[in-house]
Amino acid sequence: MLRMKIKKNYNMSGYVTVKTGGSARQLIYPETAAELTDISKSLEAAGSRYYILGRGSNVLIPDEGVGIIVSTLMMNKVSVEANKIICEAGAMLPAVAVIAAKAGLSGLEELAGIPATVGGALRMNAGAFGKEIKDILYCPPGNMNYRQGINDAVILSAVLELTPDSPEKIFTRMNEFKRIRQSRQPNEPSFGCAFKNIPHYVISAGKLIDECGLKGIRIGDAEISSTHANFIINKGRARTCDILNIMDIVEKVVYNKTGIILEREVEVLCQS
């Protein structure tokens, strides 16, 4: 652990994508899978609560702060072997998609706009445009489902199995998916979708929230986006508690109007 980069009392609002939350007592950056394994075992042996984060794009940090965060962002090596991409957990999904496209390997186009690490994407089984990361994971575990990924192990790396195709065609598809995504989602800081879509329901969670008249609801500097109702955006100096209060309102209004219980997609960490 002494060899690893450690930041103390680090303001996590500068780390997570929604730009809210308090400080981490320690923010630890292992550089290799062995270091991540060692620090995880050491913290577990000591009985210390800790969280492993990638980009922090599906996470809310309490305003009061957290204890120990272990970041995978320095574990970002990527290599290509035949039709497979081998990625360390901290490799950013958009960067991996570009490497794959240049190598003439198709399968990541739909996921290229997701601002997550490979490890983070595997943890929640991230997806877009009907494609999930489990669909391209080499030998995926059988318990991966919609927004339910690998939660019972420390993710060190992954092997993605892709399909050969022309780089030009791959980039064309990738850029089109990115264009559609950018046209449908807000530009302001957010953590991604607030609620999971309802399985087998005729409309998305965002459309449901919109039809309940909740677009534009604001508490402090947290607001339900006018672009996409399943996004809660930070208009400047939002607090995590403001976001959670909005989510409480959404859940109650949607249930009272439709009888549907929304399930939260974002992970809220426990305070230190």
C-alpha positions in Angstrom: 0.0 0.0 0.0 2.9 2.4 0.7 3.9 2.2 -3.0 0.4 3.3 -4.1 -0.7 6.9 -4.8 -2.9 8.0 -1.9 -4.8 11.2 -1.6 -6.2 12.2 1.8 -9.4 14.2 2.4 -10.0 14.3 -1.3 -13.1 16.2 -2.5 -15.0 13.6 -4.4 -17.2 16.1 -6.2 -14.2 16.6 -8.4 -14.1 12.9 -9.2 -17.7 11.7 -9.9 -19.5 12.8 -13.0 -22.4 14.5 -11.2 -20.0 16.8 -9.3 -21.6 16.5 -5.9 -20.7 14.9 -2.6 -18.1 15.3 0.2 -14.6 14.2 0.7 -13.1 10.7 0.9 -10.8 10.2 3.9 -8.5 8.3 1.6 -8.5 7.9 -2.2 -6.1 5.1 -3.2 -4.9 4.5 -6.8 -3.5 1.0 -7.4 -1.7 0.7 -10.7 -1.8 -3.1 -11.3 -4.2 -5.9 -10.7 -1.9 -7.3 -8.1 -2.0 -4.0 -6.2 -5.8 -3.9 -6.4 -6.0 -7.4 -5.1 -3.5 -6.7 -2.2 -5.3 -3.5 -1.1 -8.7 -5.2 -1.2 -7.5 -8.1 0.9 -5.7 -5.8 3.4 -8.8 -3.6 3.9 -11.1 -6.6 4.2 -8.8 -8.2 6.8 -8.8 -5.0 8.8 -12.6 -4.8 8.7 -12.5 -1.5 6.8 -15.4 -0.4 4.6 -14.2 0.6 1.2 -15.6 1.2 -2.3 -14.0 0.5 -5.7 -14.8 3.1 -8.2 -14.0 3.6 -11.9 -15.1 6.9 -13.5 -17.9 7.4 -10.9 -20.6 7.8 -13.5 -23.3 5.8 -11.7 -22.5 6.9 -8.1 -23.7 9.4 -5.5 -21.3 10.4 -2.8 -22.9 11.5 0.5 -22.5 15.2 1.3 -20.9 14.2 4.6 -18.2 12.3 2.8 -17.0 8.7 2.7 -14.2 6.7 4.2 -11.9 4.8 1.7 -12.2 4.9 -2.1 -10.1 2.6 -4.2 -9.8 4.0 -7.8 -9.1 1.8 -10.8 -8.3 4.7 -13.1 -4.6 4.0 -13.3 -5.3 0.4 -14.3 -6.1 1.2 -17.9 -4.1 -1.0 -20.2 -5.7 -2.5 -23.3 -4.4 -5.0 -25.8 -5.8 -6.8 -28.9 -5.4 -10.5 -29.6 -7.1 -11.8 -32.7 -10.9 -11.0 -32.3 -10.6 -10.3 -28.5 -9.9 -7.1 -26.5 -8.2 -7.6 -23.1 -8.9 -4.6 -20.9 -7.9 -3.7 -17.4 -10.7 -2.7 -15.1 -9.9 1.0 -15.3 -9.9 1.3 -19.1 -12.5 3.8 -20.3 -15.2 2.2 -22.4 -15.2 4.9 -25.1 -11.4 4.5 -25.5 -11.7 0.7 -25.7 -14.4 1.2 -28.4 -12.0 3.3 -30.5 -9.1 0.8 -30.1 -11.5 -2.0 -31.2 -12.7 0.0 -34.2 -9.2 0.8 -35.4 -8.4 -2.9 -35.1 -11.4 -3.7 -37.2 -13.4 -5.3 -34.4 -17.1 -4.6 -34.1 -19.4 -5.0 -31.1 -18.8 -1.9 -29.0 -20.4 0.7 -31.2 -23.6 1.1 -29.1 -21.6 1.3 -25.9 -19.0 3.8 -27.1 -20.8 6.8 -25.6 -21.1 5.4 -22.0 -18.8 7.4 -19.7 -17.7 4.4 -17.7 -14.7 2.2 -17.1 -14.9 -1.4 -18.2 -15.0 -2.5 -14.5 -17.8 -0.1 -13.8 -19.7 -1.2 -16.9 -19.4 -4.9 -15.8 -20.5 -4.1 -12.3 -23.9 -2.8 -13.5 -24.0 -4.6 -16.9 -24.1 -1.2 -18.7 -26.0 -1.0 -21.9 -27.4 1.3 -24.6 -29.4 0.9 -27.8 -30.4 -2.7 -26.8 -26.8 -3.8 -26.3 -25.3 -4.8 -23.0 -21.7 -5.4 -22.1 -22.5 -9.0 -21.2 -23.3 -9.6 -24.9 -19.7 -9.2 -25.8 -18.1 -10.5 -22.6 -16.0 -13.7 -23.2 -17.6 -16.4 -21.0 -20.0 -14.1 -19.1 -21.4 -15.4 -15.8 -24.9 -16.6 -15.9 -26.3 -14.2 -13.4 -25.8 -11.0 -15.4 -29.2 -9.4 -16.3 -30.6 -6.0 -17.1 -28.5 -3.5 -15.0 -27.4 -6.4 -12.9 -23.7 -7.2 -13.3 -20.8 -8.6 -11.4 -21.2 -7.6 -7.7 -19.6 -10.6 -5.9 -16.0 -10.2 -6.9 -13.3 -7.6 -7.4 -13.1 -6.9 -11.2 -9.5 -6.8 -12.3 -9.8 -7.1 -16.1 -12.1 -8.4 -18.8 -11.9 -10.1 -22.2 -14.3 -8.8 -24.8 -15.1 -11.1 -27.8 -15.8 -9.0 -30.9 -16.6 -9.6 -34.6 -14.2 -8.5 -37.5 -15.5 -5.8 -39.7 -14.3 -2.7 -41.7 -13.0 0.1 -39.4 -14.8 2.6 -41.7 -18.1 0.9 -41.2 -17.5 0.5 -37.5 -16.7 4.2 -37.0 -19.8 5.2 -39.1 -22.1 3.2 -36.8 -20.3 4.4 -33.7 -20.6 8.0 -34.6 -24.2 7.6 -35.4 -25.0 6.1 -32.0 -23.0 8.9 -30.3 -25.0 11.5 -32.3 -28.3 10.0 -31.2 -27.1 9.7 -27.6 -26.0 13.4 -27.5 -29.2 14.6 -29.0 -31.3 12.8 -26.4 -29.3 13.4 -23.2 -28.4 16.5 -21.3 -24.9 18.1 -21.4 -24.9 19.2 -17.8 -23.2 17.1 -15.1 -25.3 14.0 -14.1 -24.7 10.4 -13.0 -26.6 8.9 -15.9 -30.1 7.4 -15.6 -31.7 7.8 -12.2 -34.1 4.8 -12.5 -34.1 1.5 -14.3 -36.6 0.9 -17.1 -39.5 -1.3 -16.1 -39.2 -4.8 -17.6 -41.8 -5.5 -20.3 -43.4 -2.1 -19.8 -44.6 -0.2 -22.9 -42.7 3.0 -22.2 -39.3 3.8 -20.6 -38.8 5.1 -17.1 -37.9 8.6 -18.5 -41.1 8.7 -20.5 -43.1 7.6 -17.5 -41.6 10.4 -15.4 -42.2 12.9 -18.1 -45.9 11.9 -18.4 -46.3 12.4 -14.7 -45.4 16.0 -15.2 -42.1 15.9 -13.4 -39.7 17.4 -15.9 -38.1 20.6 -14.6 -38.7 19.8 -10.9 -35.8 21.5 -9.0 -34.4 21.5 -5.5 -31.4 23.7 -4.9 -29.3 23.3 -8.0 -30.5 19.7 -8.8 -33.1 19.5 -11.5 -34.9 16.9 -13.6 -33.6 17.5 -17.1 -35.9 19.1 -19.7 -34.0 17.0 -22.3 -34.5 13.6 -20.7 -36.7 13.1 -17.6 -34.6 10.1 -16.3 -31.6 12.4 -15.8 -31.1 14.6 -12.7 -28.6 17.3 -13.6 -26.4 19.5 -11.5 -27.0 23.1 -12.5 -24.1 24.4 -10.6 -23.8 23.8 -6.8 -26.2 20.9 -6.3 -25.9 18.7 -3.2 -26.3 14.9 -3.1 -29.2 15.4 -0.6 -31.0 17.6 -3.2 -30.7 14.8 -5.8 -32.0 12.2 -3.3 -34.9 14.4 -2.4 -35.9 14.7 -6.0 -35.7 10.9 -6.4 -38.0 10.5 -3.4 -40.5 12.9 -5.0 -40.3 11.1 -8.4 -40.9 7.7 -6.7 -43.9 8.9 -4.8 -45.6 10.8 -7.6 -45.1 8.0 -10.1 -46.4 5.4 -7.7 -49.4 7.6 -6.7 -50.3 8.2 -10.4 -49.6 4.8 -11.9 -49.0 2.2 -9.2 -45.6 1.5 -10.6 -42.6 1.2 -8.2 -39.5 2.6 -9.8 -36.1 1.0 -9.0 -33.1 3.2 -8.6 -30.2 2.7 -11.0 -27.6 4.8 -9.3 -25.6 3.5 -6.4 -25.5 5.6 -3.2 -22.4 5.1 -1.1 -22.6 5.0 2.7 -21.1 8.0 4.6 -17.9 7.5 6.6 
